[in-house]
Amino acid sequence: MVDIPPALVESQLEWNGEAGRAFIEALPRRTAEFLDRWRLRRSGPAMHGVAALVLPVDRADGTPAVLKLQAVDEETAGEPVALRAWDGHGCVRLLRHDPETGTLLLERLDENRPLSAVAGADPRRAVRVIAELLARLTSVPAPPGLRRLGDMAADLLAAVPEAAARLADDRDRNLLRDCAAALAEVAGEPGDRLLHWDLHFDNVLAGAREPWLAIDPKPLAGDPAFELWPALGNLFDADDVRWRFDLMTEVMGLDRDRARCWTLGRLVQNALWDVEDGERSLDPQQRTAAERLLGR
């Protein structure tokens, strides 16, 4: 038997409705199925994120691993594709995958040593780790079939006029339009690298074969400069925005102007999500970050 963490139930019902309810109801049976099918023995308490249940396990030969159970959707469908392309270089290694259910068997990393534990005491070291991982991950060409940043950028730009009109304050409306104008400068050349899309401090864990490894990609095909925002916004400090941006662009070898435009595009994406959820003002931290990147 597996106890489903209440927070996972809550997030599935909130974000996925009836599909989330069906996923939760199927979890106990699915867990038992894959423990048996892949000859796994549970070896620790259940963990979870917003969308997945993660169980520490041992394989038949005693090798530690984790069983990740999640629904198949637009984001999770690309995870095994990306992990196979990276083949453990800078990221967790994929051991097995069931395409029908989206279930993954992954290399066991140290869940008690996330990079966020370093970031609080030494943010420069943590940001450098993120940048070095991203430089490696984005050096790989995106495999066919992944979501494309170019399509995403076109959709974002098309949605900006209506979203801006729904904002209550002129300052926010103008800032959103300025961010969109920056995105429009680069949207025609979206790139073809394999992107993680969500590499923040809690998505980097200590490993045995490498000091730090990325987990939980939401992959895209696109420009590496679209990868910066999670490490700029995580444990946000307004005074850190510029040095974090400078450090990441230097380590990753990015063109600063393109990186600024793509990062502002990422803030457009976040703002559109907030407006869709009923917000009538920009998130204060993201507003500050956008203004710093625009030199205000």
C-alpha positions in Angstrom: 0.0 0.0 0.0 1.1 3.6 -0.6 -0.2 6.6 1.3 -0.8 9.4 -1.2 0.5 12.7 0.2 -2.5 15.1 0.8 -0.6 18.0 -0.9 -0.3 15.9 -4.1 -4.0 15.2 -4.0 -4.7 18.9 -3.5 -2.5 20.0 -6.4 -3.9 17.4 -8.8 -7.5 18.4 -8.1 -6.6 22.1 -8.3 -4.7 22.0 -11.6 -6.1 18.9 -13.4 -9.7 18.5 -12.2 -11.3 15.2 -13.1 -8.1 14.0 -14.8 -6.2 14.7 -11.6 -8.8 12.8 -9.6 -8.5 9.8 -11.9 -4.7 9.9 -11.6 -4.9 9.9 -7.8 -7.4 7.1 -7.8 -5.2 5.0 -10.0 -1.9 5.6 -8.0 -2.1 2.7 -5.5 -2.8 0.1 -8.2 -0.2 1.6 -10.5 2.4 1.7 -7.8 1.9 -1.9 -7.0 2.0 -2.8 -10.7 5.4 -1.2 -11.3 6.9 -2.4 -8.1 6.1 -5.9 -9.2 6.8 -5.5 -13.0 10.2 -3.9 -12.5 11.1 -6.0 -9.4 11.5 -3.1 -7.0 11.4 -3.0 -3.3 10.5 0.2 -1.5 13.3 1.7 0.6 12.0 5.0 2.0 9.1 7.3 2.5 7.1 8.7 -0.4 8.1 12.1 -1.8 6.2 14.3 -4.2 6.1 17.5 -6.2 3.1 19.3 -7.7 2.5 16.5 -10.3 4.3 13.3 -9.4 4.7 10.7 -6.6 8.3 9.6 -6.1 9.2 6.5 -4.2 12.7 5.5 -3.2 13.3 1.9 -4.2 16.0 -0.8 -4.6 16.3 -2.8 -7.8 16.6 -6.6 -7.8 20.4 -6.3 -7.8 20.3 -3.9 -4.8 20.9 -0.8 -6.8 19.1 2.3 -5.4 16.7 4.1 -7.7 13.5 6.1 -7.6 10.1 5.3 -9.1 8.4 8.4 -10.5 4.6 8.1 -11.1 3.0 10.9 -13.1 0.3 11.5 -15.6 1.2 11.9 -19.3 0.6 15.5 -20.5 2.2 18.1 -22.6 5.0 18.7 -20.1 5.7 15.2 -18.8 5.6 13.5 -22.3 9.0 15.1 -23.1 10.8 14.2 -19.9 12.0 10.7 -21.0 12.9 12.0 -24.5 15.2 14.7 -22.9 16.7 12.3 -20.4 17.6 9.8 -23.1 19.2 12.6 -25.2 21.3 13.8 -22.2 22.1 10.2 -21.1 23.1 11.3 -17.6 25.5 14.0 -18.6 24.6 16.8 -16.2 21.2 15.2 -15.3 19.6 12.3 -13.6 19.9 9.0 -15.5 16.8 7.4 -16.9 16.7 3.6 -16.2 13.3 2.5 -17.4 10.2 4.2 -18.9 6.6 3.1 -19.5 5.2 5.2 -22.4 1.6 4.3 -21.7 1.5 5.6 -18.1 4.5 8.0 -18.1 6.1 6.0 -15.2 9.8 6.4 -14.9 12.5 4.6 -13.1 15.4 7.0 -12.3 18.8 7.0 -10.8 18.7 7.7 -7.1 20.2 11.0 -6.1 20.5 12.6 -2.6 17.1 14.2 -2.1 18.4 15.5 1.3 21.0 17.7 -0.5 19.3 20.0 -3.0 21.2 22.9 -4.4 18.7 25.2 -2.5 20.6 24.3 0.7 23.7 25.9 -0.8 21.9 28.8 -2.3 20.8 30.3 1.0 24.4 30.6 2.2 26.3 31.0 -1.0 24.0 32.2 -3.9 26.9 32.9 -6.2 28.1 29.3 -6.0 24.6 28.0 -6.5 23.9 30.2 -9.6 27.2 29.2 -11.1 26.3 25.5 -10.6 23.0 26.1 -12.4 24.8 28.0 -15.2 27.4 25.3 -15.7 24.7 22.6 -15.8 22.7 24.6 -18.3 25.7 25.1 -20.5 26.1 21.3 -20.7 22.4 20.5 -21.1 21.8 23.1 -23.8 24.8 22.0 -25.9 22.6 19.0 -27.0 20.4 19.4 -30.1 16.7 19.0 -29.3 15.3 15.6 -30.5 12.3 15.6 -32.8 8.8 15.9 -31.4 9.4 18.3 -28.5 7.4 21.5 -27.9 9.1 24.4 -29.8 10.0 27.7 -28.3 9.1 29.4 -31.6 5.5 28.3 -31.4 5.3 29.2 -27.8 6.7 32.7 -28.5 4.2 33.4 -31.3 1.3 32.4 -29.0 2.6 34.6 -26.2 2.9 37.6 -28.5 -0.6 37.1 -29.8 -2.0 37.0 -26.3 -0.3 40.2 -25.0 -2.8 42.8 -26.2 -5.8 41.2 -24.4 -3.8 40.5 -21.3 -2.5 44.0 -21.1 -6.0 45.4 -21.3 -7.0 43.4 -18.3 -4.2 44.8 -16.1 -5.5 47.6 -13.8 -2.4 49.9 -13.8 -0.8 51.8 -16.7 2.7 51.0 -15.3 2.0 47.3 -15.5 0.3 47.6 -19.0 3.3 49.5 -20.4 5.8 47.1 -18.8 4.1 44.1 -20.2 4.1 45.6 -23.7 7.8 46.6 -23.4 8.7 43.0 -22.4 6.7 41.7 -25.4 8.5 44.1 -27.7 11.8 42.7 -26.4 10.5 39.2 -27.1 9.4 40.1 -30.6 13.0 41.1 -31.4 14.2 37.5 -31.0 11.1 35.4 -31.6 11.9 34.9 -35.2 15.1 33.0 -34.3 14.0 30.6 -31.5 16.9 28.2 -31.6 17.1 24.4 -31.7 18.8 23.3 -28.5 17.4 21.0 -25.8 16.1 23.1 -23.0 15.3 22.0 -19.4 12.9 25.0 -18.9 12.6 24.7 -15.1 16.1 24.5 -13.6 15.8 26.2 -10.2 17.7 25.3 -7.1 15.4 22.6 -5.9 15.6 20.8 -9.3 19.3 20.2 -8.7 20.4 17.4 -6.4 23.7 16.1 -5.2 24.8 12.9 -6.9 27.4 10.1 -6.4 28.9 10.2 -9.9 28.8 14.0 -10.2 28.5 16.6 -7.5 25.3 18.1 -8.9 22.7 16.8 -11.4 19.5 18.3 -12.8 16.1 16.6 -12.4 12.5 17.1 -13.5 12.9 18.7 -17.0 10.0 20.2 -18.8 11.8 20.2 -22.2 11.5 22.5 -25.1 13.4 22.9 -28.4 14.8 26.5 -28.4 17.3 29.1 -27.5 19.4 28.5 -24.3 18.8 32.1 -23.3 15.2 31.2 -22.4 16.6 29.1 -19.5 17.8 32.0 -17.2 14.6 33.0 -15.3 14.3 30.1 -12.8 17.8 30.9 -11.4 17.1 34.6 -11.4 13.7 34.4 -9.7 14.5 31.5 -7.2 15.2 32.9 -3.7 14.6 36.3 -5.3 16.6 39.3 -4.3 16.2 42.5 -6.4 19.9 43.3 -5.8 20.9 40.0 -7.2 19.2 40.3 -10.6 22.0 41.9 -12.5 24.9 39.9 -11.1 23.0 36.6 -11.5 22.2 37.6 -15.1 25.8 38.6 -15.8 27.2 35.4 -14.3 24.9 33.1 -16.2 25.4 34.8 -19.5 29.1 34.6 -19.0 29.3 31.0 -18.0 26.8 29.9 -20.7 28.5 32.0 -23.4 25.3 33.8 -24.3 24.8 37.0 -26.2 23.6 39.5 -23.5 21.1 41.3 -25.6 19.5 38.0 -26.8 19.5 36.7 -23.3 17.8 39.9 -22.0 15.1 39.6 -24.6 14.4 35.9 -24.0 14.3 36.4 -20.2 11.8 39.2 -20.6 9.9 36.8 -22.8 9.8 34.4 -20.0 8.4 37.1 -17.8 5.7 37.7 -20.4 4.8 34.1 -20.1 4.5 34.2 -16.4 2.4 37.4 -16.5 0.0 35.9 -19.0 -0.5 32.9 -16.7 -1.2 35.2 -13.8 -3.7 37.2 -15.8 -5.4 34.0 -16.9 -5.8 33.1 -13.3 -7.5 36.4 -12.6 -4.7 38.6 -11.5 -5.0 42.3 -12.5 -1.4 43.4 -11.6 2.0 42.0 -12.3 3.8 40.0 -9.7 6.0 42.5 -7.7 9.2 40.4 -7.9 8.8 39.8 -11.6 8.0 43.5 -12.2 11.2 44.5 -10.4 13.2 41.9 -12.4 11.8 43.2 -15.7 12.6 46.8 -14.8 16.1 45.9 -13.8 16.7 44.0 -17.1 15.2 47.0 -19.0 17.7 49.3 -17.2 15.1 51.2 -15.2 
